[in-house]
Amino acid sequence: MKLTLDPGAAALLDTLHAAGYAAYAVGGCVRDSLLGRTAHDWDLCTSALPQQVMELFGAEQCIPTGLQHGTATIKYGGQLYETTTFRTEGSYTDGRHPDAVQFVPDVREDLARRDFTINAMAYNEAEGLVDPFGGQKDLQNGLLRAVGEPQQRFTEDALRILRLYRFAARFGFALDAATARAARQLAPHLDCISAERIQEELAKLLAAPQPGAYLEPAVLAVVLPELTPAALDAAKPVVDACPAGEENLPVRWAALLGALGETDTRRVLKRLRCSNACIEETAVLVRETAGKGVCRSFSEDRPLGWDPAAAGSRAGDGMARFVSEEKASAHPGDIHIRRLLGRYGLCTVERLCALCAALHPQNAPDCALAAQRARQLEADGVCCRVSQLAVNGRDLMAAGIPAGPALRRVLEALLDGVIRAEYPNEKPALLAAAQKISAS
């Protein structure tokens, strides 16, 4: 078994070996390499004590990240390499962190303290793969299994319960029966984990390709008690139908929590210490899709003359064609999309379309067309916002319309008229319309 080491990791291992220390790449980088995936973080472990690592590489190259726990971070080639002394761990009084660590000379003792077999492998070029717990076989079988006794692993650190489902969802792995049973039984211990760490693990789980099957009811009952078992069951296929990836987390959160409504969704995400941006975006998605709302508009108010076969790039003359651009602008479907674009922007409209498609699969083609139409309107610079009007507040005041709330109302009325194609987005026409609106 030969793996391709990151150049920086290989150089650091060579330096440690040359100084007489045992050293390996360890954990996730080994796992990902065996899976044929790109490893982004290369962690190292070594028999060298923390102070010896600091002396070997020098204070300028080393960051004393956590020397008391055996960890120093080495700077090399513009990258950071977390390097930890082989260790065993004492009891976990708080159910999260070891009370003490003991440095040991053998990497196998170090691997025995780790969470899952697929994360308990080490590698260097001289010895090859060190895999005392069968992690490589579990990778080949698509199985996630605790190192040693599952009850002990989860009792030591309850966060490992969430990590179990997160890793399984990331790789699409099955759960070892004894490991899954222990996770369900010990799920109540998650109440000792901080909201920030729970949110971080849930976010990674939700970003996975198909996380629905890994939203374990016993775990969600502890970390998301607001969500009833029935609501969770209903949400799972919707979550899976939403686009994956961290950039789509608001869509996945909205799919999971939508049954709670906007107010409770905000409350849950705030409790979990989600970012304000994530909370606001998720709340918008929940609000706009409540009771089919915006979803019905995407399916029933299809823009006039939409030709799916003609959709494509402008360069290829594949723009969706409309019977009449003037009439199309006044069509309810376009009106609705333009108002959403003006209110929220393109990214949110695309997320709304994706969530609607997941909530109502029978309408997915229409939702996809609505998203495509939104992108086209945005690219064409079609007027969707007050700032895009051919007149501004100064123009209206120069025409005799007084400043204040009335001015804003006139601008909004002008925008509505342009969106409805009651008049063109041209300065003379808008000034004339503004006088009528102001006088009414």
N, C-alpha and C positions, 0 to 999 in steps of 0.2 A: 504494500500500500504506500503510494507516494503522492503527496499533496503538493500543490504549488503554493509556497509561502509568499505572503506579502514581502517585498524587498526589504522594507524597514524592519519588519518582524524577524526576518532571516538574519539581518545584520546584527540585531540586538542579541539574538540567540547565540550567534557566533561569538560575540564579545563575552557573554556570560560563560559559554563553554570554555573559551580560551583562558578564562580566569579560574577555571576549575569547578564551576558550579553546574549542577543539573538545571536544565531549563527547557520549557516547552511552550508552544502555542496551545491555548486551552479554551474549552467552552464553545461559545457560539460560532467562532470563526472556523473551528474544526468541523462542527456540525454542518455549517453552510457549505464548506468546501466539499465535504462528502456528498452533499446533495447536488453539487454542481452549480451552486448559487454563488454570487459575488458576496464575499464577506467584507463588511464595511468597518467593523471594529475588531482589531486584532489584540486580544488580551494574552498576556504571558504569565507563566508561573515558574518559580525557580526555587532552588534550595538556598540561594543567597538570602541572608537576612536583610531587612529593610535598610539598615545602616550600611551594609556592604554594597547594596545596589546604589545607594547615594554616593558612596566613595568611588565606586567603579565608574560611574557615568558623570559625576561631578554635579555640584549644586546648580550650575547654569543649565544643565540638561535635564535635571530632575525636579519634579514638583512633589513635595511631601504630602500626597493626597490623604493618606490615612496610615501613617507609619505604625500606630498602635495596633492596627489590624493587619499589618504586613504589606501595605500597598504604597507604592510610589509610581508616579506617572512619568515616563521617559519621553522627552521630546526628540524626535528624529525625523529628518527630511520633511519638516512641516507637518508631521502627524504626531498624534499622542498615543502612547502604548501603555496601558495600565498593567503594571507588573507586580505580582503578589507572591509573597513567600508561601511555600507549602505550609498548610496549617490544618489543624482540627479545631473544632469549636466546642465551647462548653454549653451550659444550659441557656435556654432562651426565656428568661423570666417574663419579658413583655410580649412574648409570642411573635416577635418580629426581628430582634437583633440578638446576637450571642452576647452573653455577659462577659465572656473572655475568649481569647484564642490562644492556641498553643502551636508554636512553629515545629514542624516535623521534617525529617529528611527525605521522605518518600512521597512521590507524586500520587501514588495510589491511595495513600491516606487522605490526601487533599481531595481527590476525586470522590471519595466516599461521603464527603459532607455535602455534595452538590445536589440539586433538586431532582433532575430527571436524567435518565441514562443517556439520552441524546446530547445532553449538555455536560456529561461527565467523561469526556474523552480529551486526551492530550496528544500532541504530535511534535516530533522534531525529525530532521532528516536522517540523523544517525540511527535512531531507534525505531522510527516509523510510528504507527498508531499505538497509543496506550489506551486500552479499552477494557477495563476490568469488569464492567457491568453489562456488557452486551449492547452498547449504544448503537454500534454500526448495524447490528442485526435488526434492532428496533427501527432504525431509519429505513432499512430495506423492507421491513414488514409494515411500515406506516403505523407504528404503535408508539404511544406516549406512556412511559412507565416511570414510576418513582425509583430513585436509587434506594436500595435497601427496603426498609419497612415504611410503607406510605404513611401510616399513622404518625410515626415519629417525624417524618419530613414535614408534614403539614402542621403538627403540633409545634415544631421548632419555629416555623415561620408561616403564618396563615396566608400571607400574600401569595405563597406558592399555589394555593388553590385557584386563584384567578389566573396565575401564570399557566397552570395546567390547561385551562380552557383556551387561553390566548394562543399558546403554542400549537395546540391541537387545531384550532381554527386557522391559524396561519398556514399550516402545512396540510390541512385536511386529513389529519391522522385520527385513528381510532384510539380510544382510551383503554388502557389495561384495566381489567375488571376490578382488581383489588385497589388500584390507585383511584379509580372513579368512585368506588364505594367509600373509601376513606375521605375523599374530598366532599362528598355529599354529607357524610356524618359530621365532619368538622367545620362545615360551612358557617355555623353560628360564631366561630372564633374570628371571622372576618370583622366583627364589630370592634376589634382592637386596632384595625388598620386605618390610617389617616384617609380622609376623603380624597386628598390629592393623589395618593397612590392608587386608590380604587378607581378613580377617574382615569388615571393614566392607563391602567390595565384594561378597563372597559373600552377605552378609545381604541387601543390596539386590537382588541378582540373585534370590535365593530368594523374596523377598517379591513378585516380579513375578507377573502373572496366570498365565502358562504358561511357566515357566522351563526345562522339560525339554530342549527343543530347543537351548537356549543353554548347556547344561552340556557344554562342549567337552572331549572326552577328553584332548587334548593339554595343555590348561590344567589340568584336574583332576589329571592325572598329576603335576603339579608342586606344586600347592597342597594337594591331598588324596591323597598317594601311597598312603595306607592302603587306598583304595578301588580294587578291581580293575576293569578294563574291563567284565567281565561283571556285577559288582555295580552299576556305574554304569548300564549299559543297563537292568537290571532296576528300578533305582530311579527312572528318569526318569518313566515314566507314573504311578508312585505319588506322586511329588512334584507333578506336575501336577494330580492328583486331590484333593490336600489344599487346604484353604482358603488364599487368598492374604492378603497384608498382613503388616506387621511384627509385629502382635500374634500371628500364627500361626507365627512363625519356629521355635519348638520343634517344632511338628508337621512342618514342612518339613525341619528338620535330622534329625529322627527318621526320616522317610521316606528321606532321602538316605543316612544312615549306619547305619540299622538292621541291615544285614547284618553290621556289624562287632561287634555285641553291645554290652552296656552298658559294660563296662570300656574297650574301645577307643574307643567313642563319647565317653566322658568324657575320655580322653587326647587325642583329636583336638581337641575343643572347648576344652580347657584350653590346648593348644598354640597355638590360634588366638586366645587371650585373650578368649574369650567371657565374659560375665558369669556369676557363680556361679548366679544364678537361672535363666539359660538352660540352663546345663549340667545342673543338677538336674532341671529340668522335662523336658528332652530325654531324660535318662537314665531317668526314670520311664516315659516313653512307650515307649522301646526295651525296657525290662525287661518292662513289662506286656503288650506285644504280641508278645513273642518266642514263636515256635512256635504262633501263633494265640491262645494263652492267653485273654486277656480278650475277644478278638474272637469266639471261639467262644461264650463266655457270652452276648454280646449277641445272637447269632443263634439259639442253641439254647434259651436260657432266657428266652424272651420273657415279660414279666410277665403273669400270669393275667388273662384278661378284657380285654386291651388292645384298644381299639376305635379304629383310626386315624381313621375317619370322624368320631369324636366329639372328637378332639383339638382343642384351641383354648383360648380364654381363659375364665377363670372367669366373667367378666361375661356372656359369651354362653352360659353353661351348656354350654360345649363341652369341659369337662374330660374327659380320658380316663376312661371309666367302668370299674369293676371289679365282677366278679360279687359278690365279698365283700371288703370292705376288710381284714377280719381275715385271710382266706385269702390275699389278694393280698400282704399283708405277709410271709407265710411262703413265697411262691413263690421258687424259686431265682433268677429274673431280678432281682426286687426285692432279694433278699438281697444279691446280688452288687453291684448298683448302690449300695445303701446302704453296704456296706462300703467301696467305692471312694470314695464321698462322704465318709465318715468319715476315710478315710486321706489323701485328697488334696484334697478340695474340688471344687466344681462346675466351675470353669474347667478343671481337669485332666481331669475326667471327660468334659467336652465335647470336649476335644482328643483323648482316647483314642477316643471314638466316631468323630471325624472321621478319625483315622489308620486305625482298623479298616476304615472304609468305603472308604478309598483302597487299603488292602492287599487287601481282599476285596470287590470291587465287587458281587458277587452278594448280599452281605449288607448292602449299604448301607441299604436300607429299615429293616432291623431295628436297625442302628446309629443311624439317625436317631430311631427310636422310643425307643431306650435313652436318648439324649441328652434327648429331650423328657420322658421319665419322670424323669430325674435333676433336670431343672429344676423339675418339678412337686413332687417330694419335697422339694427345697430350699425352694421357695416355701411349701409347707405346713408347714414346720418339723418334718417327720417325723424321729424320733430316729435319728441316724446316728453320733453321737459320744458319748463318755462325758459330755461337758459338757452334753448334752441330756437326760440321765437325770433322772428326778424325784427322785433321791437323789444325795448327794455323799459324799465321804469323811468329812466330819464327822458326817453322819447315820449312817453305818455304824459309826463309832467309838463314837457314843452308844449304838448298839445292841449294843456289846460286841465288835465285830470289831477286832482290834488293828491299829495303823498298821504300815506297812511294805510289802514286796513282796506279801504276802498280800492286803492291802487293794486294791491295784491289780488283782490277779488277779480278785478278786470283782467289782470294777466292770466289768472287761472281760467277765466271764462274764455279768453282768447285761445289758450292752449286746448281747451275742450272743443272749441269750434274748429280748430285746425285738425285735431284728431278725427273729428266727425266729418271732415271735408266740407264744412259749411262755408269756408273761405280759405284761400291759399295762404301759405306762410310767406306773405310778401308785405313789405312795410306799408304801402298805401292802403291795401285792403285791410290790414290789421288796425291801422289808425282810424279808418272809417268805422270799422266794427267796434273799436274801443269807445268812440263817441256815442254810439247807440247803446252800448252796454252801460256806460256811465250815466246816460240820461234815463235809463229805464228804472 
